[in-house]
Amino acid sequence: MSEERPFVFGILGGIGSGKSTVAELLVQRGALLLDADAAGHEALRLPHVKEALRTYFGDLIFDEVGEVVRGKLAERVFSVSPGKNGKNNENRRFLEGVVHPEIRNILESKRANSQSRVFVLDAPLLVEAKWCTICDCLLFVEAPLEMRLSRVVQRGWDAGMLAAREAAQFPLEEKRKMSDVVVNNNTDDMIALNAELEKVWHKYIV
């Protein structure tokens, strides 16, 4: 690992593949987590972001104290109702245009204000937001669709919701091709997953 600049792992994979688990295992080895989802929560609390979303989506995505309800916002962006795909894409592009720059600012600030030499970027739209350009190693988490679906069911999703979310993202096979490392998380065997990540850590960091 270079002494001049921090090393950044970027985590790729399908929804429910276990990206957050992989990120946590890298954190346990000494990396600092850059959590885009948590930064997204923070971005949605910014007054100018809320104002932009209120103007575009209306009041129904807000709760009684004026905070964005992520579930209601997701309904407007990822609805699978017939005939709404074009509008959904427009809504998604608007949302990303408002929120992604703020998320990047938050993550960059966290990285700049840390003394850590290793970071792990866990971002569902890492490729789409072009954040892969700040990563030194793209790590793809492999897991079969059946297993991923069983995991997201625990979040209250169904197969249609999973398909709609993934259809709005960069194709999985393309993410896999662009990755530097592929780790398997297809058995829920934490010992095996940990062993794979130990090899990755020694290859790039130690």
DRENKEZA-577715 format. One line per field, with one value per residue (C-alpha): residue in three letters; y, z, x. Coordinates in nm, 4 decimals. Layout:
! residues N
residu = ALA / ...
yy = Y / ...
zz = Z / ...
xx = X / ...
//
This chain:
! residues 206
residu = MET / SER / GLU / GLU / ARG / PRO / PHE / VAL / PHE / GLY / ILE / LEU / GLY / GLY / ILE / GLY / SER / GLY / LYS / SER / THR / VAL / ALA / GLU / LEU / LEU / VAL / GLN / ARG / GLY / ALA / LEU / LEU / LEU / ASP / ALA / ASP / ALA / ALA / GLY / HIS / GLU / ALA / LEU / ARG / LEU / PRO / HIS / VAL / LYS / GLU / ALA / LEU / ARG / THR / TYR / PHE / GLY / ASP / LEU / ILE / PHE / ASP / GLU / VAL / GLY / GLU / VAL / VAL / ARG / GLY / LYS / LEU / ALA / GLU / ARG / VAL / PHE / SER / VAL / SER / PRO / GLY / LYS / ASN / GLY / LYS / ASN / ASN / GLU / ASN / ARG / ARG / PHE / LEU / GLU / GLY / VAL / VAL / HIS / PRO / GLU / ILE / ARG / ASN / ILE / LEU / GLU / SER / LYS / ARG / ALA / ASN / SER / GLN / SER / ARG / VAL / PHE / VAL / LEU / ASP / ALA / PRO / LEU / LEU / VAL / GLU / ALA / LYS / TRP / CYS / THR / ILE / CYS / ASP / CYS / LEU / LEU / PHE / VAL / GLU / ALA / PRO / LEU / GLU / MET / ARG / LEU / SER / ARG / VAL / VAL / GLN / ARG / GLY / TRP / ASP / ALA / GLY / MET / LEU / ALA / ALA / ARG / GLU / ALA / ALA / GLN / PHE / PRO / LEU / GLU / GLU / LYS / ARG / LYS / MET / SER / ASP / VAL / VAL / VAL / ASN / ASN / ASN / THR / ASP / ASP / MET / ILE / ALA / LEU / ASN / ALA / GLU / LEU / GLU / LYS / VAL / TRP / HIS / LYS / TYR / ILE / VAL
yy = 0.0000 / 0.3469 / 0.5688 / 0.8864 / 0.8462 / 0.6418 / 0.3170 / 0.2861 / -0.0379 / 0.0010 / -0.2646 / -0.3828 / -0.6539 / -0.7178 / -0.6040 / -0.8506 / -0.9951 / -0.9007 / -0.5872 / -0.4367 / -0.7584 / -0.7489 / -0.3824 / -0.4572 / -0.7351 / -0.4912 / -0.2387 / -0.5052 / -0.5255 / -0.1535 / 0.0208 / 0.3204 / 0.2853 / 0.5409 / 0.4550 / 0.6169 / 0.5058 / 0.6792 / 0.9829 / 0.9715 / 0.9981 / 1.2989 / 1.4560 / 1.4239 / 1.6329 / 1.9285 / 2.2192 / 2.2979 / 1.9307 / 1.9040 / 2.2190 / 2.0874 / 1.7545 / 1.9255 / 2.1432 / 1.8426 / 1.5609 / 1.7539 / 1.7306 / 1.3644 / 1.2381 / 1.4284 / 1.3373 / 1.5636 / 1.7242 / 1.7984 / 1.5141 / 1.3012 / 0.9581 / 0.7395 / 0.4725 / 0.7239 / 0.8763 / 0.5294 / 0.4681 / 0.7728 / 0.6647 / 0.2853 / 0.2192 / -0.0759 / 0.0384 / -0.0189 / 0.2746 / 0.4670 / 0.3573 / 0.6753 / 0.8951 / 0.6789 / 0.7245 / 1.0987 / 1.0997 / 0.8928 / 1.1196 / 1.4241 / 1.2640 / 1.1535 / 1.4963 / 1.6596 / 1.4044 / 1.2453 / 1.5591 / 1.6088 / 1.2476 / 1.2769 / 1.5964 / 1.4234 / 1.1200 / 1.3294 / 1.5393 / 1.2280 / 1.0934 / 1.4239 / 1.4645 / 1.1157 / 0.9910 / 0.6433 / 0.4986 / 0.2508 / 0.3172 / 0.1012 / 0.2694 / 0.0990 / 0.2698 / 0.1027 / 0.3295 / 0.3418 / 0.2976 / 0.5097 / 0.8015 / 0.7622 / 0.7169 / 0.4163 / 0.6669 / 0.7287 / 0.3563 / 0.1676 / -0.1768 / -0.2674 / -0.5748 / -0.7626 / -0.9677 / -1.2737 / -1.4284 / -1.6109 / -1.4435 / -1.6931 / -1.6186 / -1.2435 / -1.2547 / -1.4502 / -1.1802 / -0.8826 / -1.0490 / -0.9822 / -0.6105 / -0.6404 / -0.6562 / -0.8990 / -1.0246 / -0.7387 / -0.4742 / -0.6351 / -0.6558 / -0.2914 / -0.1659 / -0.3671 / -0.2662 / 0.0942 / 0.0119 / -0.0645 / -0.4308 / -0.6791 / -0.8631 / -0.5360 / -0.4555 / -0.7991 / -0.7505 / -0.4166 / -0.5453 / -0.6262 / -0.8999 / -1.1305 / -1.2831 / -1.5463 / -1.4937 / -1.7677 / -1.9979 / -1.7664 / -1.9262 / -1.6419 / -1.8396 / -1.8917 / -1.5288 / -1.4061 / -1.6224 / -1.4759 / -1.1224 / -1.2001 / -1.2850 / -0.9617 / -0.7592 / -0.9159 / -0.8643 / -0.4928 / -0.3643 / -0.5760
zz = 0.0000 / -0.0872 / 0.2015 / 0.0095 / -0.0059 / 0.1545 / -0.0059 / -0.0856 / -0.1323 / -0.3239 / -0.2636 / -0.5543 / -0.5781 / -0.6060 / -0.3535 / -0.0648 / -0.1631 / 0.1686 / 0.0745 / 0.4207 / 0.5804 / 0.3643 / 0.4462 / 0.8203 / 0.7944 / 0.6285 / 0.9038 / 1.1587 / 0.9865 / 1.0273 / 0.7402 / 0.8047 / 0.6658 / 0.4199 / 0.4306 / 0.1408 / 0.2764 / 0.6086 / 0.4185 / 0.2161 / 0.5370 / 0.6325 / 0.2881 / 0.3075 / 0.6256 / 0.4555 / 0.4236 / 0.0593 / -0.0357 / 0.1375 / -0.0333 / -0.3758 / -0.3110 / -0.1777 / -0.4883 / -0.7187 / -0.5343 / -0.3144 / 0.0556 / 0.0623 / 0.0969 / 0.4253 / 0.7782 / 1.0274 / 1.1415 / 0.7912 / 0.7422 / 0.4281 / 0.4633 / 0.2610 / 0.1982 / 0.0462 / -0.1605 / -0.2858 / -0.3936 / -0.6184 / -0.7665 / -0.7900 / -0.8448 / -1.0763 / -1.1799 / -1.5503 / -1.7758 / -1.5238 / -1.6156 / -1.8057 / -1.5213 / -1.2694 / -1.4593 / -1.4656 / -1.0912 / -1.0223 / -1.2286 / -1.0469 / -0.7056 / -0.7900 / -0.9303 / -0.6031 / -0.3531 / -0.5043 / -0.4967 / -0.1300 / -0.0462 / -0.2178 / -0.0252 / 0.3034 / 0.2216 / 0.0960 / 0.4124 / 0.6290 / 0.4363 / 0.4458 / 0.8211 / 0.9075 / 0.9756 / 0.8495 / 0.5717 / 0.4498 / 0.3665 / 0.2476 / 0.0412 / 0.0705 / -0.1807 / -0.3573 / -0.6621 / -0.6561 / -1.0329 / -1.1280 / -0.9183 / -1.0647 / -0.7184 / -0.8406 / -0.9683 / -0.6103 / -0.5398 / -0.5640 / -0.5565 / -0.6639 / -0.4755 / -0.6064 / -0.3618 / -0.5363 / -0.4207 / -0.6155 / -0.6774 / -0.4625 / -0.1610 / -0.2173 / -0.2430 / 0.0827 / 0.2514 / 0.1208 / 0.2158 / 0.5718 / 0.4831 / 0.3750 / 0.0033 / -0.2559 / -0.5869 / -0.7808 / -0.5575 / -0.5872 / -0.9659 / -0.9921 / -0.7795 / -0.9694 / -1.3069 / -1.2118 / -1.1438 / -1.3542 / -1.4735 / -1.2233 / -1.4819 / -1.5876 / -1.2259 / -1.1912 / -1.5029 / -1.3883 / -1.0418 / -0.9356 / -0.6913 / -0.6600 / -0.3210 / -0.2711 / -0.0148 / -0.1390 / 0.1634 / 0.4667 / 0.5758 / 0.7645 / 0.8179 / 0.4434 / 0.3659 / 0.6312 / 0.4849 / 0.1374 / 0.2723 / 0.4675 / 0.1368 / -0.0169 / 0.2784 / 0.2596 / -0.1147 / -0.1097 / 0.2386 / 0.4289
xx = 0.0000 / 0.1260 / 0.2353 / 0.1468 / -0.2303 / -0.5073 / -0.6213 / -0.9915 / -1.1841 / -1.5104 / -1.7767 / -1.9945 / -2.2593 / -2.6286 / -2.8864 / -2.8808 / -2.5427 / -2.3848 / -2.1925 / -2.2367 / -2.1114 / -1.7994 / -1.7483 / -1.7764 / -1.5184 / -1.2779 / -1.3511 / -1.2578 / -0.9203 / -0.8620 / -1.0429 / -1.2661 / -1.6187 / -1.7513 / -2.1217 / -2.3082 / -2.6464 / -2.5820 / -2.4536 / -2.7760 / -2.9788 / -2.7685 / -2.8111 / -3.1901 / -3.1869 / -3.0160 / -3.2629 / -3.1855 / -3.2188 / -3.5562 / -3.6756 / -3.5751 / -3.7509 / -4.0620 / -4.0844 / -4.0501 / -4.2300 / -4.4722 / -4.5557 / -4.6586 / -4.2990 / -4.2575 / -4.3643 / -4.5400 / -4.2143 / -4.0906 / -3.8429 / -3.8259 / -3.9860 / -3.7513 / -4.0152 / -4.2563 / -3.9776 / -3.8809 / -4.2410 / -4.2213 / -3.8878 / -3.9108 / -4.2827 / -4.3430 / -4.6918 / -4.7614 / -4.6884 / -4.4817 / -4.1316 / -4.0484 / -4.1673 / -3.9845 / -3.6595 / -3.7159 / -3.7847 / -3.4756 / -3.2524 / -3.3849 / -3.3316 / -2.9793 / -2.8942 / -2.9933 / -2.8656 / -2.5535 / -2.3356 / -2.4238 / -2.3443 / -2.0077 / -1.9312 / -2.0140 / -1.7990 / -1.5087 / -1.5217 / -1.5119 / -1.2158 / -1.0290 / -1.0787 / -0.9595 / -0.6078 / -0.6979 / -0.4849 / -0.7500 / -1.1144 / -1.4010 / -1.6723 / -2.0111 / -2.2380 / -2.5359 / -2.4884 / -2.1100 / -2.0784 / -2.3787 / -2.2559 / -1.9042 / -1.7546 / -1.5571 / -1.3000 / -1.1825 / -1.1406 / -0.8119 / -0.9728 / -1.3257 / -1.4455 / -1.7503 / -1.9591 / -2.1032 / -2.4319 / -2.7077 / -3.0422 / -3.2337 / -3.0175 / -3.0307 / -3.4092 / -3.4340 / -3.2285 / -3.4275 / -3.7565 / -3.6448 / -3.6502 / -4.0129 / -3.9349 / -4.0691 / -3.9289 / -4.0905 / -3.9348 / -3.5930 / -3.6221 / -3.7341 / -3.4463 / -3.1874 / -3.3323 / -3.2567 / -2.8924 / -2.5866 / -2.6033 / -2.4603 / -2.2537 / -2.0908 / -2.0085 / -1.8535 / -1.6402 / -1.5049 / -1.4115 / -1.0566 / -1.1598 / -1.4628 / -1.5472 / -1.8146 / -2.0889 / -2.3188 / -2.3351 / -2.3599 / -2.0306 / -1.8634 / -1.5442 / -1.4989 / -1.5872 / -1.3454 / -1.0709 / -1.1262 / -1.1105 / -0.7955 / -0.6276 / -0.7548 / -0.6285 / -0.2834 / -0.2661 / -0.3489 / -0.2718 / -0.0186
//
